[in-house]
Amino acid sequence: MENTDHLGMNKTGVDMAPRLTKAMLKGNDLFSVGPVSAADMAAIRNSYISLNTPVGSVPVPGTFKGVLTSGKEKLTGHSPEILINKLGERLAFERTGVRLYDALIMKCEADQSSPGGKIISVSLLKQFRDEEAEHFLMVKEVMDSIGADPTAQTPDADAAALSSLGITKVLTEPRTSLSQCLEAILTAEMTDNGAWELLVELCEEMGLTDTASEFRRAVAQEEIHLKQIKAWLRELTLGEAGV
C-alpha cells in the first residue's frame, strides 16, 4: 500500500489555484444570500432537543427470571434498566470490535511487504479479535443469567453502533493506510477501556461482585489491546517520519 503521507498533486487547498479562488469569491459576492442567523438555527435545534425523545427504550423483562431480578433490584433502590442498557451497549460494541479487527487483519495480510505490515503482528491481532469475541459471549451470558434479552437493541447499544460507523468506514476503506487504520482502532479501544471500567464499577455498586470480577478480566485484556495498538502506531509513525 502506498504511503499516504507522500507529497503529491493535492488540489484541495486554495493555494493551488489562486486565480480560480478569486473567481469563486467574486461569484460568492454576486450571489450572496445575506447573513445567516445562528440564533435561528439554534432555535430549530433546541425545539427538537426540548422534545426529549429518547433513542429507543430498555425492553421490559421477557422471562420470569428477568421479572424477579428487576423486582429485587427495584426493592433495593437500584435501577436494573441502567445495567441492562449498559450491558446491551457493551454487547453491541464488542460485536463491532470483532469486525474491526477482522478488517484490520485482512488489510495487514494484504500489505505484508509494507513497513506497517512488517511491524504489526497478525497473530496478535487475531488474539485480540478472539478476545473481543469472548467478551461478547461473556456479556451475553451475564444478560441471560439475569433474564435480560441479549437480542434486544438498547438505547446505548444503538448510540454505540452509530458512533462506531466512522471507525468501521476507515478500516474497510481500501485506500486507507495501516497507520490510519491503527488510529481508528485506537479510538475504539480507548472507548472500550473506559466503558468496561464503568461497567465494572456499576456491577460492584449493585452488589454483583462475581460479575464485576469476571468483567475485570476483560478490562485487563482491553488494557493490553490499547497499549499494543499505541505502540504499533508510535513505531510506524516515527518510522515513516525517519526519526
C-alpha positions in Angstrom: 0.0 0.0 0.0 1.3 3.4 -0.9 2.3 5.8 1.9 -0.4 8.4 2.2 2.0 11.0 3.6 3.9 11.4 0.3 3.9 14.8 -1.5 1.6 14.8 -4.5 -0.8 16.9 -6.6 -3.3 17.6 -3.8 -5.6 20.3 -5.2 -8.0 20.6 -2.3 -6.4 23.8 -1.0 -6.9 27.4 -2.3 -3.1 27.9 -2.7 -3.0 25.5 -5.7 -5.4 27.7 -7.7 -5.3 31.3 -6.6 -6.9 32.6 -9.8 -9.9 30.3 -9.6 -10.2 31.1 -5.9 -10.6 34.8 -6.6 -13.2 34.0 -9.2 -15.1 31.8 -6.7 -15.0 34.5 -4.1 -16.3 37.0 -6.6 -19.2 34.8 -7.5 -19.9 34.4 -3.8 -20.3 38.2 -3.5 -22.6 38.4 -6.6 -25.0 35.7 -5.3 -24.7 36.2 -1.6 -27.9 35.4 0.3 -27.0 37.6 3.2 -26.0 36.7 6.7 -27.5 33.5 8.2 -28.7 33.8 11.7 -27.1 31.3 14.0 -29.8 32.1 16.6 -32.5 30.9 14.1 -30.6 27.6 13.5 -30.1 27.1 17.3 -33.8 27.7 17.9 -34.7 24.9 15.5 -32.3 22.5 17.0 -33.4 23.4 20.5 -37.1 22.8 19.5 -36.2 19.2 18.7 -33.9 18.8 21.8 -36.7 20.1 24.1 -39.0 17.3 22.9 -36.7 15.0 25.0 -37.5 12.0 22.7 -35.2 9.1 23.7 -33.3 6.8 21.4 -35.5 3.8 22.0 -36.1 2.2 25.4 -34.8 -0.6 27.6 -37.0 -3.7 27.0 -39.2 -5.0 29.8 -38.1 -8.4 31.1 -39.4 -11.1 28.9 -38.8 -14.0 31.2 -39.9 -14.9 34.7 -36.2 -14.7 35.9 -36.0 -11.2 34.5 -39.1 -10.1 36.3 -37.7 -11.4 39.6 -34.3 -9.8 39.0 -35.8 -6.4 38.2 -38.2 -6.6 41.1 -35.4 -7.4 43.5 -33.2 -4.6 42.3 -36.1 -2.1 42.5 -36.7 -3.1 46.1 -33.1 -2.3 47.0 -33.2 1.1 45.4 -31.3 0.2 42.3 -32.3 0.7 38.6 -31.7 -2.6 36.8 -32.6 -0.9 33.5 -29.4 1.1 33.7 -27.4 -2.1 34.0 -29.3 -3.8 31.1 -28.8 -0.7 29.0 -25.0 -0.7 29.6 -24.7 -4.5 29.1 -26.5 -4.0 25.7 -24.1 -1.3 24.8 -21.0 -3.5 25.5 -22.6 -6.4 23.7 -23.0 -4.2 20.6 -19.5 -2.7 20.9 -17.7 -6.0 21.4 -19.5 -7.4 18.3 -18.3 -4.4 16.3 -14.8 -4.9 17.8 -14.6 -8.3 16.2 -15.5 -6.9 12.8 -13.0 -4.1 13.2 -10.2 -6.5 14.0 -11.3 -8.7 11.1 -11.0 -5.7 8.8 -7.5 -4.8 10.1 -6.3 -8.4 9.9 -7.4 -8.5 6.2 -5.6 -5.3 5.4 -2.4 -6.4 7.2 -2.4 -9.7 5.4 -2.8 -7.9 2.0 0.0 -5.5 2.8 2.7 -7.6 4.5 5.6 -6.1 2.5 4.9 -2.5 3.7 6.6 -1.1 6.9 3.3 -1.4 8.7 2.8 -5.0 7.6 6.2 -5.8 9.0 5.6 -4.1 12.3 2.1 -5.3 13.1 1.7 -8.9 14.3 -1.2 -10.5 12.6 -1.2 -13.4 15.1 -1.5 -10.9 17.9 -4.4 -9.1 16.1 -6.1 -12.5 15.8 -5.7 -13.0 19.5 -7.2 -9.6 20.2 -10.1 -10.4 17.8 -10.8 -13.7 19.6 -10.7 -11.9 22.9 -13.3 -9.4 21.7 -15.5 -12.3 20.7 -15.0 -13.8 24.2 -16.1 -10.5 25.7 -19.2 -10.5 23.6 -20.1 -14.0 24.8 -19.3 -13.1 28.4 -21.8 -10.2 28.3 -24.4 -12.3 26.6 -24.1 -15.0 29.3 -24.5 -12.3 32.0 -27.6 -10.9 30.3 -29.1 -14.4 30.1 -28.3 -15.0 33.7 -30.3 -12.0 34.9 -33.2 -12.6 32.5 -32.3 -9.8 30.1 -32.8 -10.3 26.3 -29.4 -10.0 24.6 -31.0 -9.8 21.2 -32.8 -6.5 22.1 -31.3 -3.3 20.9 -31.0 -1.0 24.0 -30.7 2.8 23.6 -27.0 2.9 24.5 -26.4 -0.1 22.1 -28.0 2.0 19.3 -25.8 5.0 20.2 -22.6 2.8 20.3 -23.4 1.4 16.8 -23.8 4.9 15.4 -20.5 6.1 17.0 -18.6 3.2 15.5 -19.8 3.8 11.9 -16.9 6.1 11.1 -14.3 3.8 12.6 -15.7 0.9 10.5 -15.6 3.0 7.3 -11.9 3.9 7.9 -10.9 0.2 8.4 -12.9 -1.1 5.4 -11.9 1.7 3.0 -9.3 0.1 0.6 -7.3 3.3 0.3 -6.6 3.9 3.9 -3.1 3.2 5.2 -2.2 0.9 8.1 -1.3 3.9 10.3 -4.7 5.4 9.6 -6.4 2.1 10.5 -4.4 1.9 13.7 -5.6 5.5 14.6 -9.2 4.4 14.0 -8.9 1.2 16.1 -7.1 3.2 18.8 -10.2 5.4 19.1 -12.3 2.2 19.5 -10.0 0.7 22.1 -9.9 3.9 24.2 -13.7 4.0 24.3 -13.8 0.3 25.1 -11.5 0.6 28.0 -13.4 3.4 29.6 -16.7 1.7 29.1 -15.5 -1.6 30.7 -14.2 0.2 33.7 -17.5 2.0 34.2 -19.4 -1.3 33.8 -17.2 -3.0 36.5 -17.9 -0.1 38.9 -21.7 -0.3 38.1 -21.7 -4.0 38.9 -19.8 -3.6 42.1 -22.2 -0.8 43.3 -25.2 -3.1 42.5 -23.7 -5.9 44.5 -22.9 -8.1 41.5 -19.4 -8.9 42.8 -19.0 -12.2 40.8 -19.9 -10.4 37.6 -17.6 -7.5 38.4 -14.8 -9.9 39.0 -15.4 -11.6 35.6 -15.5 -8.3 33.8 -12.2 -7.3 35.3 -10.6 -9.9 33.2 -12.0 -8.2 30.1 -10.6 -4.8 31.5 -7.1 -6.4 31.8 -7.2 -7.7 28.2 -8.6 -4.4 26.8 -5.7 -2.6 28.5 -3.2 -4.8 26.7 -5.0 -4.2 23.4 -4.8 -0.4 23.9 -1.1 -0.5 24.9 -0.1 -2.6 21.9 -2.1 -0.6 19.4 -0.5 2.6 20.7 3.0 1.0 20.5 2.5 -0.1 16.9 1.1 3.3 15.9 4.1 5.1 17.5 6.7 2.8 15.9 5.0 3.1 12.5 4.6 6.9 12.6 8.1 7.6 13.8 9.5 5.2 11.2 7.6 6.9 8.4 9.0 10.3 9.6 12.5 8.9 9.6 13.1 9.8 13.3 
